[in-house]
Amino acid sequence: MKPTSIIIASLFIVACSTIDVANSSDKEGLQFVNKQCSNLQSDSQSHFFNSFLDKQYQKVKELKGFISEQNYKELHVALSQFNDHWEMLNLQTYQACEKLARCEYIKGQYISSYNKQQRNRTKLDIDKQTMCDKSSFEFDLSRVKMVSFYSDVERLELVRE
């Protein structure tokens, strides 16, 4: 065998094994993200908001004979828009959670890699503190938006005059 073919074969073997390591790491990362954000899919806030909207739809149906058809349609559209906005906020929160979880996973890998190399601990401590600040802030902000929207919508009342 020629030396160039040995080099090419060894590079091919190294490249294939690196892909396997990257794929297993990616699978572990996806599992970590799913574990961190799975509770958002069945969040109690969504349950409360959906039951609140159902009650509001019932109230609008009860008003059907007392208000004009145009007002009835406008109230129905408004409730639909509230629901759409809530779903958008849910999606944003889930995406922010995924981003934060990915960052936390990468941070964990970085720390374990850093610990293996036994470098300067103070630099690691500083990096650890600031590594996922932006993602954490975005996630917190998305949760605040949901709570704020929910409380604003909850304060609205249908009044029969």
C-alpha positions as CSV (number, residue, x, y, z in Angstrom):
1,M,0.0,0.0,0.0
2,K,1.2,3.5,-0.8
3,P,1.8,6.0,2.0
4,T,-0.7,8.4,0.5
5,S,-3.5,5.8,0.5
6,I,-2.7,4.9,4.1
7,I,-2.9,8.6,5.1
8,I,-6.2,9.0,3.2
9,A,-7.6,5.8,4.8
10,S,-6.6,7.0,8.3
11,L,-8.1,10.4,7.7
12,F,-11.3,8.8,6.5
13,I,-11.5,6.6,9.6
14,V,-10.8,9.6,11.9
15,A,-13.5,11.7,10.1
16,C,-16.1,9.0,10.4
17,S,-15.4,8.4,14.1
18,T,-15.6,12.2,14.7
19,I,-19.0,12.3,13.1
20,D,-20.2,9.5,15.4
21,V,-19.1,11.4,18.5
22,A,-20.7,14.6,17.2
23,N,-24.0,12.8,16.5
24,S,-24.1,11.1,19.9
25,S,-23.3,14.5,21.5
26,D,-26.2,16.0,19.5
27,K,-28.6,13.3,20.6
28,E,-27.6,13.9,24.2
29,G,-28.1,17.6,23.7
30,L,-31.6,17.0,22.2
31,Q,-32.5,14.8,25.1
32,F,-31.3,17.4,27.6
33,V,-33.3,20.2,25.8
34,N,-36.4,18.0,25.7
35,K,-36.1,17.2,29.4
36,Q,-35.6,20.8,30.3
37,C,-38.5,22.2,28.2
38,S,-41.0,19.3,28.3
39,N,-42.9,20.8,31.2
40,L,-43.7,23.9,29.1
41,Q,-45.9,21.8,26.8
42,S,-48.3,20.9,29.6
43,D,-47.9,24.2,31.5
44,S,-50.7,24.9,34.0
45,Q,-50.8,28.5,32.8
46,S,-51.9,27.3,29.4
47,H,-54.6,25.2,31.0
48,F,-55.9,28.2,33.0
49,F,-55.8,30.5,30.0
50,N,-57.6,28.0,27.8
51,S,-60.3,27.4,30.4
52,F,-60.6,31.2,30.9
53,L,-61.1,31.7,27.1
54,D,-63.7,28.9,27.1
55,K,-65.6,30.7,29.8
56,Q,-65.4,34.0,27.8
57,Y,-66.6,32.2,24.6
58,Q,-69.6,30.9,26.7
59,K,-70.3,34.5,27.9
60,V,-70.2,35.8,24.4
61,K,-72.7,33.0,23.3
62,E,-75.0,34.0,26.1
63,L,-74.9,37.6,24.9
64,K,-75.9,36.7,21.3
65,G,-79.5,37.7,21.6
66,F,-78.7,40.9,23.5
67,I,-76.1,42.4,21.3
68,S,-75.9,43.2,17.6
69,E,-74.5,40.6,15.2
70,Q,-71.6,42.9,14.4
71,N,-70.7,43.2,18.1
72,Y,-71.0,39.4,18.5
73,K,-68.6,38.8,15.6
74,E,-66.2,41.4,16.9
75,L,-66.1,39.8,20.4
76,H,-65.6,36.4,18.8
77,V,-62.7,37.8,16.6
78,A,-61.2,39.5,19.7
79,L,-61.2,36.2,21.6
80,S,-59.7,34.4,18.7
81,Q,-56.9,37.1,18.5
82,F,-56.3,36.6,22.3
83,N,-55.9,32.9,21.7
84,D,-53.6,33.5,18.7
85,H,-51.4,35.9,20.7
86,W,-51.3,33.4,23.6
87,E,-50.1,30.7,21.3
88,M,-47.5,33.0,19.8
89,L,-46.3,33.7,23.4
90,N,-46.2,30.0,24.2
91,L,-44.1,29.4,21.1
92,Q,-41.7,32.2,21.9
93,T,-41.3,30.9,25.5
94,Y,-40.7,27.3,24.3
95,Q,-38.1,28.6,21.8
96,A,-36.4,30.6,24.5
97,C,-36.4,27.6,26.7
98,E,-34.8,25.5,24.0
99,K,-32.1,28.2,23.4
100,L,-31.4,28.4,27.2
101,A,-31.3,24.6,27.5
102,R,-28.9,24.3,24.6
103,C,-26.7,26.9,26.1
104,E,-26.7,25.1,29.5
105,Y,-25.8,21.8,27.8
106,I,-22.9,23.4,25.9
107,K,-21.9,25.1,29.1
108,G,-21.8,21.8,30.9
109,Q,-19.7,20.3,28.1
110,Y,-17.4,23.3,28.2
111,I,-16.9,23.0,32.0
112,S,-16.2,19.3,31.8
113,S,-13.7,19.8,29.0
114,Y,-12.2,22.7,30.9
115,N,-11.9,20.6,34.1
116,K,-10.0,17.9,32.1
117,Q,-7.5,20.5,31.0
118,Q,-7.0,21.9,34.6
119,R,-6.6,25.5,33.5
120,N,-7.0,28.7,35.4
121,R,-10.1,28.3,37.7
122,T,-10.9,32.0,38.1
123,K,-11.4,32.4,34.3
124,L,-13.6,29.4,34.3
125,D,-15.7,30.8,37.1
126,I,-16.2,34.1,35.3
127,D,-17.1,32.3,32.0
128,K,-19.5,30.1,33.9
129,Q,-21.4,33.0,35.3
130,T,-21.9,34.9,32.1
131,M,-22.1,32.2,29.5
132,C,-25.9,31.8,29.3
133,D,-27.0,35.2,30.7
134,K,-28.6,36.4,27.4
135,S,-30.5,33.1,26.9
136,S,-31.6,33.1,30.5
137,F,-32.8,36.7,30.2
138,E,-34.7,36.0,27.0
139,F,-36.5,33.0,28.7
140,D,-37.4,35.1,31.8
141,L,-38.7,37.9,29.6
142,S,-40.8,35.5,27.6
143,R,-42.4,34.2,30.8
144,V,-43.0,37.7,32.0
145,K,-44.8,38.5,28.7
146,M,-47.0,35.5,29.2
147,V,-47.9,36.4,32.8
148,S,-48.5,40.0,31.9
149,F,-50.7,39.2,28.9
150,Y,-52.7,36.7,31.0
151,S,-53.3,39.2,33.7
152,D,-54.3,41.9,31.2
153,V,-56.8,39.6,29.5
154,E,-58.1,38.3,32.8
155,R,-59.0,41.9,33.9
156,L,-61.2,42.3,30.8
157,E,-64.9,41.7,31.5
158,L,-67.9,41.4,29.4
159,V,-70.6,43.6,30.8
160,R,-74.2,43.4,29.8
161,E,-75.7,46.9,29.5
